[in-house]
Amino acid sequence: MPLTIRHNEEAERELQLTPHMELMKFREGYADEKSWHTIVCRLNIGVIAANEVGDDYSGIRKGLDAMLRIQDRYNKTQKWGISGEDYRDIGDALVQTDNLQLSMTRKQLAKAIKYVYKNAAMN
């Protein structure tokens, strides 16, 4: 399939919904390290996607800053928790990333994902 054609609807939904489900785990108190990494990965893709299309990514940056605060709290308490403000900032950042995804070609999205995995993934 040429990279200029969109993902199918199921794949689009999964790329969008999985990080939102992981965010809900923080609110409900059963998030784990996988939850944290899933959201951070998605928001990193959002930053690269915004940069690709020339969009403002300050809202996504706020979400990433919130994720860093969550990690700092975890490092101090060994518990994954979230404040109301952090929850809102992360949720807004995920929605912005979702909207960016829908506005991009498959090729642009693949480029953003590849960049994040190459440069931010842990080996």
N, C-alpha and C positions, 0 to 999 in steps of 0.2 A: 504494500500500500504506500503510495507516495506520502512523504511527510507533510505535504500541504493539506491533507485531508484530516478532518477532526477525528479524535478518538470516538469510539462508540459511546452511547449514552451511559451505559453501565460503567465503563472505565472512567468517564468524566465524573460520575457521581461518587465512585469509590475514591478517586483522588481528592475530592472535596470533602466527603463525609467522614472519612477515617480520622483526620486530625480533629474535627469537631467532636467525634465520639471520645477521643482521647482527652479533650478538654473537659468534657462532661465528667470523666473519671476523676479529674482534679477536684471538681466541685463536690462530687459525691464521696470523696475520700478514699478512693482505691486506685489512684494513679500510681504508676511505677516509672522506672527509668525509660522503658520503651515509650511510654506516653510522652515523656519529656522530649525524647529524641525525635519522635514522629512529628510533633508540633514544630520543633525548631527546624527540622528539615523542610517542612512545608513553608514556613515563613522565610527561610533562606531562599527557597525557590521563588517566593513572592518578590523578594528584593531584587533578585536577578531578572525576573520577568518584568518588573516595573522599570528597571534600568533599560531593558531591551526595547520597550515600547515608549520610553521617555515619560513615564508616569511618576508622580510623586510617591515616594515610599516611606514618608515620615510616619504614617500610621502603622505600617508593618514594622518599622524600627521600634515603635512604642511596644508592640507585641513582643518583639525579641528582647527588649529591655526587661519586660515583665517576666519572660522566661528565665533571664539571668537572675532576677530576684528570687524566683522559685528555686533555682539551683542553689543559690546562696543559703536560703532557708533550709533546704535539704542538707547541705553540708554542715550546718550548725545543729540540726535537730534529728537528722536521719529519718525525716518524715516528709513526704511530698504533700505540700499544702499550697493554697492559693488564696489571695485576698480578693475581695469583690472588685476592686479597681483593676487588679491584674487580670482577672477573669474577663472583664469588659474589654480591656485593651487587646488581649489575645483574641477574643472573639471578633472584634472589629478588624484586626489584622488578617484573620483567616477569611473573613468575608471579602476584604479587599483583594486578597490573593485569589479567591474563587472567581471574583469578577474579572481579574486580569487573565486568568486561565481561559475563561470563556471568550475573551476578546482576542486571544492569540491564535496564530496558526499552530498546527501540530509541530511543525518544524521549530518554531520559536520556543514552544513549551519544552520540546525535547532538548533543545540547546540549553535552556535554563536548568533543567533537571540534571543534564550531563555535567554542567559546570559545577553545580552544588556537590554532586557525588564525587567529582574529581578533586575539588578544592576544600571541601568541608567534611567529608566522610572520614571517620576514624578507621585506620588500618589495623 
